Amino acid sequence: MFASLEELLKVSMNAPVSTDLLKTAVPYRRRYLSVRIKFGVALTIAIAWTAFSVSVASAWMRDLAELTNPFLALWTLTFVAFVPGFMNAFLATSLLLDRRPPRRTPLSYPGVTILIAAYNEEAGLAATLESIANLNYVGEVEALVLNDGSKDRTVETFHSARKSLQLPENIDVRLLDFEQNRGKAAVLNDGLAAARHDLVCTIDGDSRLRSDSLKEIVERYLSDPPGRWLSPARSWCETAAPAWSPPRRNGTTSTASLQ
């Protein structure tokens, strides 16, 4: 079953992205408001709308309080009118301000590492690898299958599927075989440390990618302005990531065979 593009590929970063990779064929010069400014504008409009609603409903609230009691009148109008009105005003303003730039084709596509956390994925791993082999992506792709101490034939399935795959020259598929089951987060951390590329995506062992999914999400990532949408990770990388190092595991160690 295919996942949606945004759910299927969750972009994360593990090292600085070269600014050369951020160049696109046609620069998009439109001015963008920061997320904080957009939030502030939406919040201000929502509060103003709520204050207006309270003033307009004051006569109705007095009449309802006379028929029932003041507390019931206030509670009824708050949760029937004021709170929904605040939420709708905030949502409508946010949507009006949420205008993303068009997705553009970059001059060159960066290398991407795909981390595939796998625990007892014998049934679906072969289809996942086949979908990776069929990706329509011109940049380098490194796919790391992170076997988290599977009890079934996940490793055998990988080797069998790997032999039958017709991989393009730009796609490399490897296995990191961990003997001990330590959980998805632990193997993903090890995968991040072993990744060759700066741009990292993660999927599950039973996911099937559309052929253009990686191409589209990388184009979206590179098209968004720094500090907006998917790009806070990119802004972080350009400032803080020079000091990045693989995560420590509080004294615990892990061993894996690379195949």
Secondary structure, 3 states (H helix, E strand, C coil): CCCCHHHHCEEEECCCCCHHHHCECCCCCCCCCCHHHHHHHHHHHHHHHHHHHHHHCHHHHHHHHHHCCHHHHHHHHHHHHHHHHHHHHHHHHHHHHCCCCCCCCECCCCCEEEEEEECCCCCCHHHHHHHHHCCCCCCCEEEEEEEECCCCCHHHHHHHHHHHCCCCCCEEEEEEEECCCCCHHHHHHHHHHHCCCCEEEEEECCCCCCCCHHHHHHHHHHHCCCCCCCCHHHHHHHHCHHHCCCCCCCCCCCCEEEC
